[in-house]
């Protein structure tokens, strides 16, 4: 039987399309690679329709219809999501044992965030990572450490080095205190607790730290329960009796692969994730217990007090969980922390810009105001400059 050249070409085209789609899934060489995959599979199935007969042709017609439908829905989700474009220096965040992830090496990492389609720049900044793989903070070289644990708010996403919360704290105290920034993008209470209970930061912190600080809000509950896109490598705890137990990482093996597949799909992120990420009573209970346990371990292990700058959330966020911000604050105070309201509501009413537009992270002004609150809460007296004495 003679095989027509057109048949071979079409078969070769199908193989090429599937190969390129597979490469996109493995190497993510374009931003919206999942849309590329759906479109590629639709194209491969349509070409296959010209070759197949009978039941195979019917099957390919079903596949083509599904893939075209998914492509259209994915396109709509990408358009509605309007996810900003982020470019980062290579090595910015890599898997790290115990803590989950962090910078691969010391150095200056450039971060640029822009709006899709318009190209409007949201921020264009540099992050300096020191030899301890921490965000650089200029402060006293010696002395009992004042340690900031936390997430991107503490780390200072979208801001240059002088504008982070720990650096503003050090600046306002005239660099008379040794200040450490242990925050990093995506961290949550689980990194705070895991770092304390394993001694992960002991060499950096030193034997007798002066104070721990952990900025938090109820939305951290999505992190302690692994309900965020970047969760797989995160330390994980579960409720156990009246306490909690360490449960390894959020996702491993096939569960991690499935999690990553879903969150690489705009259709899931935009239409379905808001439903599956909604908080339950147990989610908030776990969040409170993880933070509370970190506070207690800080006291028993280091003999140090923890100050919690707490950010209130809209009432609707906690609706249905059985908790309010005030309930959470009372529980954290009962665990031994000093909790301050760091929401800056009165300042917001004056129209000052406290969050980076189109981003949401704190501005330098917000960090400066919160640093002032923390200095006051800690009872730190700032000595006058030598020339003023």
Helices and strands as residue ranges (DSSP letters): H 5-27, H 33-49, H 54-81, E 85-88, E 94-96, E 100-102, E 107-114, E 121-129, E 145-149, H 152-155, G 161-163, H 165-172, E 178-181, H 189-198, H 202-205, E 211-214, E 216-217, G 218-220, H 221-224, E 235-240, E 243-249, H 253-263, H 266-267, I 268-272, H 273-276, H 281-302, E 306-311, G 315-318, H 325-334, E 338-341, H 345-348, H 364-378, G 386-388
